[in-house]
Amino acid sequence: MATIVLFGLLLIGVPIAVALGLSTTITMLLFTDQPTLIIAQKMFTSLDKFALMAIPLFVLAGNFLS
């Protein structure tokens, strides 16, 4: 289900990052019994990972090198 929602959002022109977030949120809302507050808390706490800091730095380094 999440894949179908993801590709549907991509086909209508939604940016990739937004489409990934929306498809995950929509799938969790439809197929789990967790409240929406838990979904928001999980999204916020997942941003506190140090490994995610490497991604923008690699993009920045690639821009500098090009």
Helices and strands as residue ranges (DSSP letters): H 2-11, H 16-31, H 36-46, G 50-53, H 54-65
